[in-house]
Amino acid sequence: PVLLEHCVDDPLVLVRHGRTLRDTLAGFGADVTWSEYPDGGHWFNSPAGMEEAAVFLERVLGIRWATDAGVKSEAGSAVRGSSDAMDLD
């Protein structure tokens, strides 16, 4: 199983490249869960993206964050304002 979450406003990796990765992995038979968010930059959309990642890991790994892994935490910061978007075309 693969979880892909992409923010449309990501300044570093354009959302169309995320969609291409999703389609490529699915074409190889991967079990892909895809979520697209309007904002969040080059990080998770918070809180929706973080919650979805936790639910995905709970399902795939069979753990319960509140009891098995302790308190959930958020770390990192969004990269914003960069004009260095990755364009692979």
Protein Blocks (a to p, Z undefined) as FASTA:
>chain_A
ZZddddfklckbcfklmmmmmmmmmmnopacdddddfbhpjadddfklmmmmmmmmmmmn
opafklmnopaddedjddehiakbccfZZ
